[in-house]
Amino acid sequence: MEEKTLIFGHKNPDTDSICSSLVMEKFDKNLGFDVEAVRLGDVNKETQYVLNYLGIEAPRLIDEVCEGQAVVLVDHNEFAQSVNGIEKAKIETVVDHHRIANFETAEPLYYRAEPVGCTSTILYKKFKEENMEIEKKEATLMLSAIVSDTLLFKSPTCTAEDKKACEELAKIASIDINTYGLDMLKAGTDLSDFTPEELINIDSKEFVSGDFKVQVAQVNTACIEDVLQNKVEIEKAMTDFMNQNGSNLFVLLITDILNSNSQAIVLGDIPVFEKAFNKTVENNMAFLEGVVSRKKQVAPVILNVL
């Protein structure tokens, strides 16, 4: 067991998971705690853009924790989305902006969850509440996470608090939000060198309702048709994933960040998806106009049906 308390976001980490882990590490170290930010998967291209911009390394990779390991969870709470062994870890803190599900601890903990668009918005508030100085590096990490999770404020998950936090952080970081944000988002849309197996795991989460397991993956693009050129191979990768993981339904969202729409590839229990969205799935596809948020517009809609 490691002596340090480990801080991490969810599996298949996105920009918020990585950035919030690093920011939470700084926050806790400022308070005198012995902590280390780690990650539960590969860094995607969007996040790598942020790390390159700052000239910093990604947190080290782990795939499991030992019994009794002290941990801090950011940007998630569901055990299915967390590290292997999380059930036996000592969860000390959670900072999150998602639904609370399949979560249980043996001891009391500090738990902070708010209905905002990004975990880093909550961390920004924590820095302010402690009258703790926000340095340029942490400001850049937090605003990057907010831009990512809100798709530059276009997502329905975006709140006034997210915008306010991002604007204040941009002043500290001396960054033009629109220019930097668009460059960062575009960096994440380069999918050319991903295999179909890698593509469906860039940003993928499992949601469980009873015995029903739903996998919802999402990729951002500037051209949906470019991604669909490999539709047959993508569907095979999705089928293989479902067989290996016992998934009942797999939804891949191909999200157009410029026009704020998503094309969904749907496999498995298609009637559940059709009932949820009142859509007919044709050739394993359905177009979801105005849908860009897995957290607010997709996962809860499917779970409500279940």
C-alpha positions as CSV (number, residue, x, y, z in Angstrom):
1,M,0.0,0.0,0.0
2,E,1.3,3.5,-0.9
3,E,1.8,5.9,1.9
4,K,0.6,8.9,-0.1
5,T,-3.1,9.5,-0.7
6,L,-3.8,9.0,-4.4
7,I,-6.0,11.5,-6.3
8,F,-7.6,10.4,-9.6
9,G,-10.5,10.9,-11.9
10,H,-12.5,8.2,-13.8
11,K,-11.2,5.5,-16.2
12,N,-10.6,6.6,-19.8
13,P,-9.8,10.1,-18.4
14,D,-10.9,13.2,-20.1
15,T,-9.5,16.7,-19.6
16,D,-11.5,17.4,-16.5
17,S,-10.4,14.2,-14.8
18,I,-6.7,14.8,-15.5
19,C,-6.7,18.6,-14.8
20,S,-8.9,18.3,-11.7
21,S,-6.6,15.6,-10.3
22,L,-3.6,17.9,-10.7
23,V,-5.4,20.9,-9.3
24,M,-6.7,18.9,-6.3
25,E,-3.1,17.7,-5.7
26,K,-2.0,21.3,-5.5
27,F,-4.9,22.3,-3.2
28,D,-4.3,19.4,-0.8
29,K,-0.5,20.0,-0.8
30,N,-1.1,23.6,0.1
31,L,-3.0,22.4,3.2
32,G,-0.1,20.1,4.1
33,F,-1.4,16.7,2.9
34,D,0.9,14.1,1.4
35,V,-0.9,13.4,-1.9
36,E,-0.2,12.4,-5.5
37,A,-2.3,12.8,-8.6
38,V,-2.5,9.7,-10.8
39,R,-4.5,8.6,-13.8
40,L,-6.6,5.6,-14.8
41,G,-5.9,5.5,-18.5
42,D,-4.2,7.1,-21.5
43,V,-4.2,10.8,-21.9
44,N,-6.3,11.9,-24.9
45,K,-5.1,14.4,-27.5
46,E,-7.1,17.3,-26.1
47,T,-5.7,16.8,-22.7
48,Q,-2.2,16.4,-24.1
49,Y,-2.6,19.8,-25.8
50,V,-3.1,21.3,-22.3
51,L,-0.1,19.5,-20.8
52,N,2.1,20.5,-23.8
53,Y,0.9,24.1,-23.4
54,L,2.0,24.1,-19.8
55,G,5.1,22.0,-20.4
56,I,4.2,19.5,-17.7
57,E,4.0,15.7,-17.6
58,A,0.8,13.6,-17.2
59,P,0.2,12.0,-13.8
60,R,1.6,8.4,-13.6
61,L,-0.7,5.6,-14.6
62,I,-2.2,3.1,-12.2
63,D,-4.7,0.3,-12.8
64,E,-5.5,-0.9,-9.2
65,V,-5.2,0.1,-5.6
66,C,-4.6,-2.1,-2.6
67,E,-6.9,-2.7,0.3
68,G,-6.9,0.3,2.7
69,Q,-5.3,2.6,0.2
70,A,-6.3,6.2,1.0
71,V,-7.8,7.9,-2.1
72,V,-9.5,11.1,-3.3
73,L,-12.0,10.8,-6.2
74,V,-12.5,13.7,-8.5
75,D,-14.9,13.9,-11.5
76,H,-16.6,10.6,-10.6
77,N,-18.0,8.5,-7.8
78,E,-19.5,5.4,-9.4
79,F,-17.3,2.3,-8.6
80,A,-17.8,1.0,-12.2
81,Q,-16.0,4.1,-13.5
82,S,-13.2,4.0,-10.9
83,V,-10.0,2.1,-10.3
84,N,-9.8,-1.6,-9.7
85,G,-10.0,-2.3,-6.0
86,I,-11.9,0.8,-5.2
87,E,-14.4,-1.2,-3.1
88,K,-11.6,-1.9,-0.5
89,A,-9.9,1.5,-0.6
90,K,-10.3,4.2,2.0
91,I,-12.2,7.0,0.2
92,E,-11.3,10.2,2.1
93,T,-12.8,12.8,-0.3
94,V,-15.0,13.1,-3.3
95,V,-15.3,16.2,-5.5
96,D,-17.7,15.7,-8.3
97,H,-20.5,17.0,-10.6
98,H,-22.2,13.8,-11.6
99,R,-25.1,11.8,-10.3
100,I,-24.4,9.7,-7.2
101,A,-24.8,6.0,-7.8
102,N,-23.4,2.6,-6.6
103,F,-21.4,4.4,-4.0
104,E,-20.8,3.2,-0.5
105,T,-18.1,3.7,2.1
106,A,-17.3,2.1,5.5
107,E,-16.3,5.4,7.1
108,P,-17.4,9.0,7.0
109,L,-15.8,11.2,4.3
110,Y,-15.8,14.7,2.8
111,Y,-18.2,14.7,-0.1
112,R,-18.8,17.7,-2.3
113,A,-21.0,17.4,-5.4
114,E,-22.6,20.4,-7.2
115,P,-24.8,20.6,-10.3
116,V,-22.2,22.5,-12.4
117,G,-20.7,21.8,-15.7
118,C,-17.2,20.8,-14.5
119,T,-15.4,19.5,-11.4
120,S,-12.8,22.3,-11.8
121,T,-15.5,24.9,-11.2
122,I,-16.0,23.4,-7.8
123,L,-12.2,23.4,-7.2
124,Y,-12.1,27.0,-8.2
125,K,-14.6,27.7,-5.5
126,K,-12.6,25.7,-3.0
127,F,-9.5,27.8,-3.7
128,K,-11.6,31.0,-3.2
129,E,-13.2,29.7,0.0
130,E,-9.7,29.0,1.5
131,N,-8.4,32.4,0.3
132,M,-5.7,30.3,-1.5
133,E,-3.8,31.9,-4.3
134,I,-4.4,30.4,-7.7
135,E,-1.2,30.3,-9.8
136,K,-1.1,30.5,-13.5
137,K,-0.6,26.8,-14.0
138,E,-3.6,25.8,-11.9
139,A,-5.7,28.5,-13.5
140,T,-4.9,27.1,-17.0
141,L,-5.7,23.6,-15.9
142,M,-9.0,24.6,-14.5
143,L,-10.1,26.8,-17.4
144,S,-9.1,24.0,-19.8
145,A,-11.3,21.5,-17.9
146,I,-14.2,23.9,-17.9
147,V,-13.9,24.6,-21.7
148,S,-13.7,20.9,-22.4
149,D,-16.6,19.8,-20.3
150,T,-18.9,22.6,-21.5
151,L,-17.7,22.5,-25.1
152,L,-16.7,26.2,-24.9
153,F,-20.0,27.0,-23.0
154,K,-22.2,25.4,-25.7
155,S,-23.2,22.3,-23.6
156,P,-26.5,22.3,-21.7
157,T,-24.5,21.3,-18.7
158,C,-22.8,24.8,-18.6
159,T,-23.9,27.1,-15.8
160,A,-23.4,30.7,-15.0
161,E,-20.9,29.5,-12.3
162,D,-18.8,27.8,-15.0
163,K,-18.7,30.9,-17.2
164,K,-17.8,33.1,-14.3
165,A,-15.1,30.8,-13.0
166,C,-13.6,30.4,-16.5
167,E,-13.5,34.2,-17.1
168,E,-11.7,34.8,-13.8
169,L,-9.2,32.0,-14.4
170,A,-8.5,33.3,-17.9
171,K,-7.4,36.6,-16.4
172,I,-5.0,34.8,-14.1
173,A,-3.7,32.6,-16.9
174,S,-3.5,35.5,-19.4
175,I,-5.4,33.4,-21.9
176,D,-8.0,34.4,-24.5
177,I,-10.7,31.8,-23.8
178,N,-12.2,31.6,-27.3
179,T,-8.8,31.3,-29.2
180,Y,-7.2,28.9,-26.7
181,G,-10.4,26.9,-26.2
182,L,-11.1,26.3,-29.9
183,D,-7.5,25.3,-30.5
184,M,-7.7,22.9,-27.6
185,L,-11.1,21.3,-28.7
186,K,-9.8,21.0,-32.3
187,A,-6.7,19.1,-31.0
188,G,-9.1,16.5,-29.5
189,T,-10.9,16.0,-32.8
190,D,-7.9,14.4,-34.6
191,L,-8.9,10.8,-34.7
192,S,-6.9,9.7,-37.7
193,D,-4.4,7.5,-35.9
194,F,-6.8,5.7,-33.6
195,T,-7.8,2.1,-34.2
196,P,-11.6,1.3,-33.9
197,E,-10.8,-0.3,-30.5
198,E,-9.0,2.8,-29.3
199,L,-11.7,5.1,-30.7
200,I,-14.5,3.6,-28.6
201,N,-12.4,3.9,-25.5
202,I,-11.1,7.5,-25.8
203,D,-14.0,8.7,-23.5
204,S,-16.2,5.8,-22.5
205,K,-18.2,5.2,-19.3
206,E,-20.3,2.4,-18.0
207,F,-23.7,3.0,-16.3
208,V,-25.5,0.3,-14.4
209,S,-29.2,0.0,-13.6
210,G,-29.9,-3.3,-11.8
211,D,-28.5,-6.0,-14.0
212,F,-28.5,-3.8,-17.1
213,K,-25.2,-2.4,-18.2
214,V,-25.0,0.6,-20.6
215,Q,-21.8,1.7,-22.1
216,V,-21.8,5.3,-23.5
217,A,-18.7,6.4,-25.4
218,Q,-18.2,9.8,-27.0
219,V,-15.8,11.3,-29.5
220,N,-15.6,14.9,-30.7
221,T,-15.1,15.8,-34.3
222,A,-15.4,18.6,-36.8
223,C,-16.8,16.2,-39.4
224,I,-19.1,13.3,-38.5
225,E,-18.8,11.7,-41.9
226,D,-15.1,11.3,-41.6
227,V,-15.6,9.1,-38.5
228,L,-18.4,7.1,-40.2
229,Q,-16.0,6.0,-42.9
230,N,-14.9,3.2,-40.6
231,K,-18.4,2.4,-39.3
232,V,-18.2,-1.3,-40.0
233,E,-14.9,-1.7,-38.1
234,I,-16.2,0.5,-35.3
235,E,-19.3,-1.6,-34.9
236,K,-17.1,-4.8,-34.7
237,A,-15.0,-3.2,-32.0
238,M,-18.2,-2.2,-30.1
239,T,-19.6,-5.8,-30.4
240,D,-16.3,-7.3,-29.2
241,F,-16.4,-4.9,-26.2
242,M,-20.0,-5.8,-25.3
243,N,-19.2,-9.6,-25.5
244,Q,-16.1,-9.1,-23.2
245,N,-17.8,-6.9,-20.7
246,G,-21.4,-8.2,-20.6
247,S,-22.8,-4.9,-21.8
248,N,-26.5,-4.8,-22.7
249,L,-26.4,-1.6,-24.7
250,F,-23.5,0.3,-26.3
251,V,-24.0,3.9,-27.6
252,L,-21.2,5.7,-29.4
253,L,-21.8,9.4,-29.6
254,I,-20.0,11.1,-32.5
255,T,-20.3,14.7,-31.5
256,D,-20.0,17.6,-34.0
257,I,-18.4,20.4,-31.8
258,L,-19.0,23.0,-34.5
259,N,-22.8,22.4,-35.0
260,S,-23.6,20.9,-31.6
261,N,-25.2,17.7,-32.8
262,S,-24.4,14.0,-32.4
263,Q,-24.7,10.9,-34.5
264,A,-25.2,7.9,-32.4
265,I,-24.1,4.3,-33.3
266,V,-26.3,2.0,-31.3
267,L,-25.8,-1.7,-30.6
268,G,-27.4,-4.2,-28.3
269,D,-30.8,-3.6,-26.8
270,I,-31.8,-1.1,-29.4
271,P,-35.5,-0.8,-28.3
272,V,-34.3,0.7,-25.0
273,F,-32.5,3.4,-26.9
274,E,-35.5,4.0,-29.2
275,K,-37.9,4.3,-26.3
276,A,-35.6,6.7,-24.5
277,F,-35.2,9.1,-27.4
278,N,-38.4,8.4,-29.3
279,K,-36.2,7.7,-32.3
280,T,-36.1,4.8,-34.9
281,V,-32.6,3.4,-35.2
282,E,-31.8,2.6,-38.8
283,N,-28.6,0.8,-39.8
284,N,-27.6,1.0,-36.1
285,M,-27.7,4.8,-36.3
286,A,-29.7,7.7,-35.0
287,F,-29.1,11.4,-35.3
288,L,-29.5,13.4,-32.1
289,E,-30.0,17.0,-32.9
290,G,-28.7,19.4,-30.3
291,V,-27.3,16.6,-28.2
292,V,-23.7,17.1,-27.0
293,S,-23.8,16.0,-23.3
294,R,-23.6,12.4,-22.3
295,K,-24.1,13.4,-18.6
296,K,-27.2,15.4,-19.1
297,Q,-28.8,14.5,-22.4
298,V,-28.0,10.8,-22.9
299,A,-27.1,8.7,-19.8
300,P,-30.0,9.9,-17.6
301,V,-32.5,9.6,-20.5
302,I,-31.6,5.9,-20.9
303,L,-31.4,5.2,-17.2
304,N,-34.9,6.8,-16.7
305,V,-36.3,4.3,-19.2
306,L,-34.6,1.4,-17.4
